[in-house]
């Protein structure tokens, strides 16, 4: 079938017409469709065999994939998923299609979902040649690339929950991914520049208001309080965008996911937010954050619920505090804070906490 619109004249039965495929659009569709197959198998191998396709969109400029999974994908899992897809893209192997019976296809390991009814013969698409089999094998009647290398660099750019037990990821490839990264960097730079302007403006307002003779005025005090709060929030946002001031390392230690984060020019009172954010990213694990500001160092440790029977945040915080020149810390098994003065000992404290884990 070919869809079109008459721009001039008329179209009649028995007219001879020349129909052309939009080659660029078709090539993009092929690449995104093949990328979807690789993504599907990467999700299954990373998150588990419970992952089943619940829906998808293959467009010329992006892909969207819905699948069964009960919880958010951690940053570490996302990295592993993308790495798997890109490994098979870079392997540059042929994509094969075969016609066989549904039973033979499923016996060969082909994935067949949605309770679809198949005829006597089905088309089987395989890609990612392994020793005796393929990385991905699915029953599929759609258009695909001839070679996995045609997909280009791949990355998932978002994830979300769209229903109970169903998650959605979106991904880009090749030129669209390059444009996305460039635009994101540009927006980040603009945002940082805007933050700088706002910080200067708010600081100026606070200084002017603080110098007024009626400083005891209740409304004026409330205004200064609100402006100071906004300034604090902007400062946090500004610092966290600076990769030289906000260093994050995720590791696996003793079978446990651990995040070590070191932030400069951040007041210790903002540590709790970073710990909560880190715990959310890891899903399950331990988060250790040091923040230095002027001559003070703050330390916060967070441990997710399932690990508090084995680990105690207070012990980690006390150990870290002793090394950075503090007097121990306090809190609960799932969250503890401490402080100190020696910024030069932060890395040493990390290593000691690692050893304790």
Secondary structure, 3 states (H helix, E strand, C coil): CCCCCCCCCCCCCCCCCCCCCCHHHHHHHHHHHHHHHHHHHHHHHHHCCCCCEEEEEECCCCEEEEEECCCCCCHHHHHHHHHHHHHHHHCCCECEEEEECHHHHHHCCCECCCCCCCCCCEEEEEEEECCCCEEEEEECCCCCCCEHHHHCCEEEEEEEEEECCEEEEEEEEHHHHHHHHHHHHHHHHHHHHHHHHHHHHHHHHHHHHHCCCCCCCHHHHHHHHHHHHHHHHHHHHHHHHCCCCEEEEEEEECCEEEEEEEEECCCHHHHHHHHHHHHHHHCCCEEEEEEEECCEEEEEEEECHHHCCCCCHHHHHHHHHHHCCCCCEEECCCEEEEEECCHHHHHHHHHHHHHHC
